[in-house]
Every structure is written in structure tokens, then in C-alpha cells.
Amino acid sequence: MQKTTQDGHCYFMIFIDDHSQYIKVKLLKTKDEAKEKLMALIEHAEVETSKWVNYFWSNGGSKYSSGQFAKYLKSKGIHHEFTNPDTPQENGVAKHANYTLVYAAQIMLFESSLSRSFWGYAIFYTTHVLNRVIN
């Protein structure tokens, strides 16, 4: 996002369960937080659902292909697969969800006349609504 939230977050990342299309959003102050947030999310999801993560798909970005993160996935028995370079159609679900979240958040902020620094709340609210709409 172009504006920092009131809490100092500049970025957000989304995680989508391939089976249910359930979306989780994490706000980030720096891009370096991505690995730690993802590892915490995996741990939380496994405890919350009593099911184990089997596969993790990513776009091959450096934050997900580092040695430390690869070791973590291997220790958990999680298969890491990458989308092919220059094939955005393989990442269509994530791209569509990202677009929908940003667009809806922008509309909410515009319609409510709130400052753009509230974008984090708007993203969370949009995620909450999307997770309750039947796919």
C-alpha cells in the first residue's frame, strides 16, 4: 500500500487455503517479517485445525526460497512448490484475491471518508467478509 497504517505497517501478505479458499492476511512493517509471519501462521493453522500443512506454493520470491525457510519446511515435511516464472495465470487465485482486497478496501475508505492510514483495518474487514461469502 502507498500509505503507512497508524501502527506503522507498510505491506500486507495473503495466504489462501487451496481447498477452502479461506484467506488469512498478515500486515508487515518490513518485507523481512514475511518468513516469521508465515512460520507462525503454519504453526497456528496446524493447531487450530488439527491438520498438517502438506504443500506450500509460492511465486519463487527470495523471501520464500532462503536456506532457513527451506530447512523449516523440510523439517515440517512440507513440500515447497514454485509457480513457473512469467506465468501469472498459475497464481490467479492469489492475484484475484489481492486485487479484490485492495479494491474493496479503497472503496470502503473512500465511502467512509477515512484517512488512507486505515487501510489495514479495511483489508482485515474485507477479508472477514470474503471468508463468509459462499464460493
MODELLER restraints for C-alpha pairs under 7 A, 6 or more apart:
rsr = mdl.restraints
at = mdl.atoms
rsr.add(forms.Gaussian(group=physical.xy_distance, feature=features.Distance(at['CA:1:A'], at['CA:10:A']), mean=6.20, stdev=0.5))
rsr.add(forms.Gaussian(group=physical.xy_distance, feature=features.Distance(at['CA:1:A'], at['CA:11:A']), mean=6.01, stdev=0.5))
rsr.add(forms.Gaussian(group=physical.xy_distance, feature=features.Distance(at['CA:3:A'], at['CA:10:A']), mean=6.68, stdev=0.5))
rsr.add(forms.Gaussian(group=physical.xy_distance, feature=features.Distance(at['CA:3:A'], at['CA:116:A']), mean=6.47, stdev=0.5))
rsr.add(forms.Gaussian(group=physical.xy_distance, feature=features.Distance(at['CA:3:A'], at['CA:117:A']), mean=5.92, stdev=0.5))
rsr.add(forms.Gaussian(group=physical.xy_distance, feature=features.Distance(at['CA:4:A'], at['CA:10:A']), mean=4.80, stdev=0.5))
rsr.add(forms.Gaussian(group=physical.xy_distance, feature=features.Distance(at['CA:4:A'], at['CA:117:A']), mean=5.80, stdev=0.5))
rsr.add(forms.Gaussian(group=physical.xy_distance, feature=features.Distance(at['CA:5:A'], at['CA:117:A']), mean=4.35, stdev=0.5))
rsr.add(forms.Gaussian(group=physical.xy_distance, feature=features.Distance(at['CA:5:A'], at['CA:118:A']), mean=5.91, stdev=0.5))
rsr.add(forms.Gaussian(group=physical.xy_distance, feature=features.Distance(at['CA:5:A'], at['CA:119:A']), mean=6.64, stdev=0.5))
rsr.add(forms.Gaussian(group=physical.xy_distance, feature=features.Distance(at['CA:5:A'], at['CA:120:A']), mean=6.31, stdev=0.5))
rsr.add(forms.Gaussian(group=physical.xy_distance, feature=features.Distance(at['CA:6:A'], at['CA:117:A']), mean=5.81, stdev=0.5))
rsr.add(forms.Gaussian(group=physical.xy_distance, feature=features.Distance(at['CA:6:A'], at['CA:118:A']), mean=6.97, stdev=0.5))
rsr.add(forms.Gaussian(group=physical.xy_distance, feature=features.Distance(at['CA:8:A'], at['CA:29:A']), mean=6.03, stdev=0.5))
rsr.add(forms.Gaussian(group=physical.xy_distance, feature=features.Distance(at['CA:9:A'], at['CA:27:A']), mean=6.11, stdev=0.5))
rsr.add(forms.Gaussian(group=physical.xy_distance, feature=features.Distance(at['CA:9:A'], at['CA:28:A']), mean=5.27, stdev=0.5))
rsr.add(forms.Gaussian(group=physical.xy_distance, feature=features.Distance(at['CA:9:A'], at['CA:29:A']), mean=4.12, stdev=0.5))
rsr.add(forms.Gaussian(group=physical.xy_distance, feature=features.Distance(at['CA:10:A'], at['CA:28:A']), mean=6.18, stdev=0.5))
rsr.add(forms.Gaussian(group=physical.xy_distance, feature=features.Distance(at['CA:10:A'], at['CA:29:A']), mean=5.24, stdev=0.5))
rsr.add(forms.Gaussian(group=physical.xy_distance, feature=features.Distance(at['CA:10:A'], at['CA:30:A']), mean=6.93, stdev=0.5))
rsr.add(forms.Gaussian(group=physical.xy_distance, feature=features.Distance(at['CA:11:A'], at['CA:27:A']), mean=5.85, stdev=0.5))
rsr.add(forms.Gaussian(group=physical.xy_distance, feature=features.Distance(at['CA:11:A'], at['CA:28:A']), mean=4.95, stdev=0.5))
rsr.add(forms.Gaussian(group=physical.xy_distance, feature=features.Distance(at['CA:11:A'], at['CA:29:A']), mean=6.34, stdev=0.5))
rsr.add(forms.Gaussian(group=physical.xy_distance, feature=features.Distance(at['CA:12:A'], at['CA:25:A']), mean=6.77, stdev=0.5))
rsr.add(forms.Gaussian(group=physical.xy_distance, feature=features.Distance(at['CA:12:A'], at['CA:26:A']), mean=5.58, stdev=0.5))
rsr.add(forms.Gaussian(group=physical.xy_distance, feature=features.Distance(at['CA:12:A'], at['CA:27:A']), mean=4.29, stdev=0.5))
rsr.add(forms.Gaussian(group=physical.xy_distance, feature=features.Distance(at['CA:12:A'], at['CA:28:A']), mean=5.52, stdev=0.5))
rsr.add(forms.Gaussian(group=physical.xy_distance, feature=features.Distance(at['CA:13:A'], at['CA:25:A']), mean=5.80, stdev=0.5))
rsr.add(forms.Gaussian(group=physical.xy_distance, feature=features.Distance(at['CA:13:A'], at['CA:26:A']), mean=5.48, stdev=0.5))
rsr.add(forms.Gaussian(group=physical.xy_distance, feature=features.Distance(at['CA:13:A'], at['CA:27:A']), mean=6.56, stdev=0.5))
rsr.add(forms.Gaussian(group=physical.xy_distance, feature=features.Distance(at['CA:14:A'], at['CA:23:A']), mean=6.65, stdev=0.5))
rsr.add(forms.Gaussian(group=physical.xy_distance, feature=features.Distance(at['CA:14:A'], at['CA:24:A']), mean=5.67, stdev=0.5))
rsr.add(forms.Gaussian(group=physical.xy_distance, feature=features.Distance(at['CA:14:A'], at['CA:25:A']), mean=4.59, stdev=0.5))
rsr.add(forms.Gaussian(group=physical.xy_distance, feature=features.Distance(at['CA:14:A'], at['CA:26:A']), mean=6.50, stdev=0.5))
rsr.add(forms.Gaussian(group=physical.xy_distance, feature=features.Distance(at['CA:15:A'], at['CA:23:A']), mean=5.65, stdev=0.5))
rsr.add(forms.Gaussian(group=physical.xy_distance, feature=features.Distance(at['CA:15:A'], at['CA:24:A']), mean=5.14, stdev=0.5))
rsr.add(forms.Gaussian(group=physical.xy_distance, feature=features.Distance(at['CA:15:A'], at['CA:25:A']), mean=6.44, stdev=0.5))
rsr.add(forms.Gaussian(group=physical.xy_distance, feature=features.Distance(at['CA:16:A'], at['CA:22:A']), mean=5.56, stdev=0.5))
rsr.add(forms.Gaussian(group=physical.xy_distance, feature=features.Distance(at['CA:16:A'], at['CA:23:A']), mean=4.58, stdev=0.5))
rsr.add(forms.Gaussian(group=physical.xy_distance, feature=features.Distance(at['CA:16:A'], at['CA:24:A']), mean=6.47, stdev=0.5))
rsr.add(forms.Gaussian(group=physical.xy_distance, feature=features.Distance(at['CA:17:A'], at['CA:23:A']), mean=6.64, stdev=0.5))
rsr.add(forms.Gaussian(group=physical.xy_distance, feature=features.Distance(at['CA:22:A'], at['CA:131:A']), mean=5.70, stdev=0.5))
rsr.add(forms.Gaussian(group=physical.xy_distance, feature=features.Distance(at['CA:23:A'], at['CA:127:A']), mean=6.60, stdev=0.5))
rsr.add(forms.Gaussian(group=physical.xy_distance, feature=features.Distance(at['CA:23:A'], at['CA:131:A']), mean=6.51, stdev=0.5))
rsr.add(forms.Gaussian(group=physical.xy_distance, feature=features.Distance(at['CA:25:A'], at['CA:124:A']), mean=6.95, stdev=0.5))
rsr.add(forms.Gaussian(group=physical.xy_distance, feature=features.Distance(at['CA:34:A'], at['CA:63:A']), mean=6.98, stdev=0.5))
rsr.add(forms.Gaussian(group=physical.xy_distance, feature=features.Distance(at['CA:35:A'], at['CA:63:A']), mean=6.56, stdev=0.5))
rsr.add(forms.Gaussian(group=physical.xy_distance, feature=features.Distance(at['CA:35:A'], at['CA:64:A']), mean=6.91, stdev=0.5))
rsr.add(forms.Gaussian(group=physical.xy_distance, feature=features.Distance(at['CA:35:A'], at['CA:69:A']), mean=6.85, stdev=0.5))
rsr.add(forms.Gaussian(group=physical.xy_distance, feature=features.Distance(at['CA:46:A'], at['CA:52:A']), mean=5.35, stdev=0.5))
rsr.add(forms.Gaussian(group=physical.xy_distance, feature=features.Distance(at['CA:46:A'], at['CA:53:A']), mean=6.89, stdev=0.5))
rsr.add(forms.Gaussian(group=physical.xy_distance, feature=features.Distance(at['CA:53:A'], at['CA:78:A']), mean=6.34, stdev=0.5))
rsr.add(forms.Gaussian(group=physical.xy_distance, feature=features.Distance(at['CA:54:A'], at['CA:78:A']), mean=4.85, stdev=0.5))
rsr.add(forms.Gaussian(group=physical.xy_distance, feature=features.Distance(at['CA:54:A'], at['CA:79:A']), mean=6.15, stdev=0.5))
rsr.add(forms.Gaussian(group=physical.xy_distance, feature=features.Distance(at['CA:55:A'], at['CA:78:A']), mean=5.36, stdev=0.5))
rsr.add(forms.Gaussian(group=physical.xy_distance, feature=features.Distance(at['CA:55:A'], at['CA:79:A']), mean=4.72, stdev=0.5))
rsr.add(forms.Gaussian(group=physical.xy_distance, feature=features.Distance(at['CA:55:A'], at['CA:80:A']), mean=5.91, stdev=0.5))
rsr.add(forms.Gaussian(group=physical.xy_distance, feature=features.Distance(at['CA:56:A'], at['CA:78:A']), mean=6.77, stdev=0.5))
rsr.add(forms.Gaussian(group=physical.xy_distance, feature=features.Distance(at['CA:56:A'], at['CA:79:A']), mean=6.20, stdev=0.5))
rsr.add(forms.Gaussian(group=physical.xy_distance, feature=features.Distance(at['CA:56:A'], at['CA:80:A']), mean=4.90, stdev=0.5))
rsr.add(forms.Gaussian(group=physical.xy_distance, feature=features.Distance(at['CA:56:A'], at['CA:81:A']), mean=6.20, stdev=0.5))
rsr.add(forms.Gaussian(group=physical.xy_distance, feature=features.Distance(at['CA:57:A'], at['CA:80:A']), mean=5.98, stdev=0.5))
rsr.add(forms.Gaussian(group=physical.xy_distance, feature=features.Distance(at['CA:57:A'], at['CA:81:A']), mean=4.86, stdev=0.5))
rsr.add(forms.Gaussian(group=physical.xy_distance, feature=features.Distance(at['CA:57:A'], at['CA:82:A']), mean=5.53, stdev=0.5))
rsr.add(forms.Gaussian(group=physical.xy_distance, feature=features.Distance(at['CA:58:A'], at['CA:81:A']), mean=6.57, stdev=0.5))
rsr.add(forms.Gaussian(group=physical.xy_distance, feature=features.Distance(at['CA:58:A'], at['CA:82:A']), mean=5.04, stdev=0.5))
rsr.add(forms.Gaussian(group=physical.xy_distance, feature=features.Distance(at['CA:58:A'], at['CA:83:A']), mean=6.32, stdev=0.5))
rsr.add(forms.Gaussian(group=physical.xy_distance, feature=features.Distance(at['CA:59:A'], at['CA:82:A']), mean=5.40, stdev=0.5))
rsr.add(forms.Gaussian(group=physical.xy_distance, feature=features.Distance(at['CA:59:A'], at['CA:83:A']), mean=5.11, stdev=0.5))
rsr.add(forms.Gaussian(group=physical.xy_distance, feature=features.Distance(at['CA:60:A'], at['CA:82:A']), mean=5.33, stdev=0.5))
rsr.add(forms.Gaussian(group=physical.xy_distance, feature=features.Distance(at['CA:60:A'], at['CA:83:A']), mean=6.77, stdev=0.5))
rsr.add(forms.Gaussian(group=physical.xy_distance, feature=features.Distance(at['CA:83:A'], at['CA:90:A']), mean=6.22, stdev=0.5))
rsr.add(forms.Gaussian(group=physical.xy_distance, feature=features.Distance(at['CA:101:A'], at['CA:123:A']), mean=5.90, stdev=0.5))
rsr.add(forms.Gaussian(group=physical.xy_distance, feature=features.Distance(at['CA:101:A'], at['CA:126:A']), mean=6.10, stdev=0.5))
rsr.add(forms.Gaussian(group=physical.xy_distance, feature=features.Distance(at['CA:101:A'], at['CA:127:A']), mean=6.89, stdev=0.5))
rsr.add(forms.Gaussian(group=physical.xy_distance, feature=features.Distance(at['CA:102:A'], at['CA:123:A']), mean=6.90, stdev=0.5))
rsr.add(forms.Gaussian(group=physical.xy_distance, feature=features.Distance(at['CA:104:A'], at['CA:126:A']), mean=6.63, stdev=0.5))
rsr.add(forms.Gaussian(group=physical.xy_distance, feature=features.Distance(at['CA:105:A'], at['CA:119:A']), mean=6.34, stdev=0.5))
rsr.add(forms.Gaussian(group=physical.xy_distance, feature=features.Distance(at['CA:105:A'], at['CA:122:A']), mean=4.79, stdev=0.5))
rsr.add(forms.Gaussian(group=physical.xy_distance, feature=features.Distance(at['CA:105:A'], at['CA:123:A']), mean=5.50, stdev=0.5))
rsr.add(forms.Gaussian(group=physical.xy_distance, feature=features.Distance(at['CA:105:A'], at['CA:126:A']), mean=6.66, stdev=0.5))
rsr.add(forms.Gaussian(group=physical.xy_distance, feature=features.Distance(at['CA:108:A'], at['CA:122:A']), mean=6.75, stdev=0.5))
rsr.add(forms.Gaussian(group=physical.xy_distance, feature=features.Distance(at['CA:109:A'], at['CA:115:A']), mean=6.92, stdev=0.5))
rsr.add(forms.Gaussian(group=physical.xy_distance, feature=features.Distance(at['CA:109:A'], at['CA:116:A']), mean=6.58, stdev=0.5))
